[in-house]
Amino acid sequence: MAIDWDEKPELNITPLVDIMLVLLAILMVTTPTLVFEENITLPDGSKSAQMSKIPTLEIRIDKNKIVYMGKDKFELKNFPDNMILLSNKYSKETTIYIKADRTLLYNDVMYVMKAVKSAGFLKVALETNG
């Protein structure tokens, strides 16, 4: 048996490339689903200070267009002026809930809401039974 020293072996790298492409595809698909989570230690808050409760105010409008604010009672057409006068008693951060009779017109309820917002209150909400 004679050895041919001039013969050069050929490397077939096709299977190697196929395997690498499959591994690359798997890596590309699974990488976005990995979630990186870093543990952090948050500072402790002050346990002696308590948040003050935000006051609320309820405004009711009955079917006769009488507006009740706390113990006070106003006619609908006079409410905006009275609301501006009474707004000095309350903080502007006060949350105001408006309850209105279902038979009232939309305009009447919005009239009261506009008067409350004009007095400087920003946290105004309509309250329903549902």
C-alpha positions in Angstrom: 0.0 0.0 0.0 1.5 3.2 -1.1 0.9 6.5 0.6 0.1 9.4 -1.7 1.7 12.4 0.1 0.2 14.9 -2.4 -3.4 14.1 -1.6 -5.2 16.9 0.3 -8.2 16.0 2.5 -11.4 17.9 1.9 -13.3 19.1 4.9 -17.1 19.1 4.5 -18.3 21.9 6.7 -21.9 21.9 5.5 -23.3 19.9 8.5 -21.4 22.3 10.8 -22.9 25.4 9.2 -26.4 23.8 9.4 -26.1 23.1 13.1 -24.8 26.6 13.8 -27.7 28.2 11.9 -30.2 26.1 13.8 -28.6 27.1 17.1 -28.6 30.8 16.0 -32.3 30.6 15.1 -33.1 29.1 18.5 -31.1 31.8 20.3 -32.8 34.5 18.3 -36.3 33.1 19.2 -35.7 32.5 22.9 -33.7 35.7 23.8 -36.7 38.2 23.7 -38.6 36.0 26.1 -35.9 36.0 28.8 -36.6 38.5 31.5 -33.8 40.3 33.3 -34.5 41.0 36.8 -32.2 43.0 39.1 -32.9 42.8 42.8 -32.9 46.2 44.4 -33.4 47.2 48.0 -35.8 50.1 48.4 -35.4 52.6 51.2 -37.8 52.4 54.2 -40.3 55.2 54.5 -41.0 57.2 57.6 -43.3 55.3 59.9 -44.0 58.2 62.1 -45.6 60.4 59.4 -49.1 59.5 58.3 -50.8 60.8 55.3 -53.7 63.1 56.1 -57.1 62.0 54.8 -58.2 64.0 51.8 -61.5 65.7 52.6 -64.6 65.1 50.5 -67.6 67.3 49.8 -71.0 66.1 48.6 -73.2 68.3 46.4 -76.8 67.1 45.8 -79.3 68.4 43.3 -83.0 67.4 43.8 -85.7 67.3 41.1 -86.9 70.8 42.1 -83.4 72.2 41.1 -82.4 72.9 44.7 -78.7 72.4 45.4 -77.6 71.1 48.8 -74.0 71.5 49.8 -73.4 70.2 53.3 -76.1 71.9 55.4 -76.5 74.8 53.0 -79.3 75.0 50.4 -79.2 77.1 47.2 -81.3 77.6 44.1 -79.7 76.4 40.9 -79.5 79.8 39.3 -77.7 81.3 42.4 -75.4 78.4 43.0 -72.3 79.7 41.1 -72.0 82.9 43.1 -72.5 81.1 46.4 -70.0 78.4 45.4 -67.3 81.0 44.8 -68.1 82.6 48.2 -68.0 79.2 50.0 -65.0 77.9 48.2 -62.7 79.8 50.7 -63.8 77.4 53.5 -62.5 74.3 51.6 -59.1 73.3 50.3 -58.8 73.2 46.6 -57.6 69.6 47.0 -61.0 68.6 48.3 -62.7 65.9 46.3 -66.2 66.9 45.3 -69.0 64.4 44.5 -72.1 65.6 42.7 -75.3 63.6 43.0 -78.2 64.6 40.9 -81.8 63.4 40.5 -82.2 61.4 37.3 -85.1 63.6 36.1 -82.8 66.6 35.8 -81.6 67.8 32.4 -78.0 67.3 31.5 -77.5 71.1 31.2 -78.5 71.6 34.8 -76.0 69.1 36.1 -73.2 70.5 33.9 -74.1 74.0 35.1 -73.3 72.9 38.7 -70.2 71.1 37.6 -68.9 74.1 35.8 -69.6 76.3 38.8 -67.6 74.0 41.0 -64.7 74.0 38.6 -64.8 77.7 38.2 -64.4 78.0 41.9 -61.0 76.3 41.6 -61.8 72.7 42.5 -60.2 70.2 40.1 -61.3 66.9 41.6 -64.9 66.8 40.7 -66.9 63.6 40.0 -70.5 62.6 39.2 -71.8 59.9 41.5 -74.4 57.3 40.5 -76.1 54.3 42.1 -74.4 51.8 39.8 
